[in-house]
Amino acid sequence: MTWDRPTDQFLVYLERLSQACLEHDVAEIDKLLRLRLASHLPRQVLDELEYFRRSRGRTHRAPLRILRHLHKMRHLAASAPDPHQLLFPLRDATRSLPPASDAGRRRAARRR
């Protein structure tokens, strides 16, 4: 998996997780959270999955965070990469600063 585009395997993993949450299948949630792909999930999604794992089917809450994350990943996987996104070279931040005046250097020396 790369950080800029989700793989089909990751999308299937998210589908299985969201389906397990909708069905309140605690055993399936446990099994999926033990897989290595769980390390790619954001903290808020993991917290929600932990809530559903511990609720044992006693909740009427919808798994909104996992469903939102799945929706975002689907759109990210379906979109074509923008070739113009990283065309601009990054500048050195210190070069863009104006030269310090004598008064500014004296103030900085007094602060130290």
N, C-alpha and C positions, 0 to 999 in steps of 0.2 A: 504494500500500500504506500502511496505517496501522499504527501500532505496537500498537494494541490488538486488531485482528482481521486475520488474514492473508486475502489475496484468493484467488480461485480460480486466478488466474494463478500466484501464488507456490506454491500447493499442487501444481499441475501441474509447476512447475519442480523442487520437492523430489522429486516422484515420479520425474521423469526422472533426477535426480542419483542417487537411491538405486538405481534400476534399472541405471544405467551402472556404479555401483560393484559391484553384485552380479554383473554380467556381465563385469567387468574391461575395460570399453570405454574405453580411454585417450583416444581421439579425441573421444568424446562428453563425457567429463569435462572435457577441455580446452576444448571449445566452450562448455559450460555455465558454466564458471568465468569465461569472458570476458564473459559477459552482466552487465548492470548489477544484476540481482537478486542476484548473488553478494555484493554489499555488505551485504545484510540477514542474512547467515549469521553465527552466532557464531564466534569464533576457534577453538574446539575442533573444530567441524565443518569449518571450512576446513583446519585442520591434518590432519584425517583424510582429507579429499578430496585434499590434496596427497600424502599417503602412498600412496593408491590410484593417483594419477596417475603417481607415480614407480615404483611396484612393477611395472608392465608385466605384470600377470597372474601374477606369481611368488609370490603370497601366498595363504594359505588363511584369512586373517582376514576376519571379517564386518564390514561397515560399521555398527557399532552406534550410533555417535554420530549419523550422518545419519538412521538409522532411528528413533532416539529423538526427534530433532528433528521429523521428519515426523509421528510419532505425536502429539507435543504440539501441533503446529500444526493437525492435523486436529481434535483435541478442542477447541482454542480456537476454530476456525472453526465447529464444530457447536454450541457452547454459546451460549445466549442471553445478551446482556449483562445484568449485574445492575444494575437501576436504582437500588439503594440503596447502591452502592459508594462514590460520592463525595458523599453527602448532607451529611456533617459538614464544617463550615467549618474551615479550618486556623487554629490560634491562633498568636499571636505568641509565640515561645519566650522572649523577654526579659520578657514580662509575668508568666509563670508562675514566675519565679525569686523567691525571697524577698529582701527588701531586705537589703543587706549591712550588717553591724555595723561599728562603729568599729574594732574589733580586726582585722577582716578587711580593711578598707581600709588600715590601717597595714601589715599584712603584704604586701599587694599593692604598696604604695608602696615597701617595702624591697626587693622582688624586682626592681623596675625598676632 
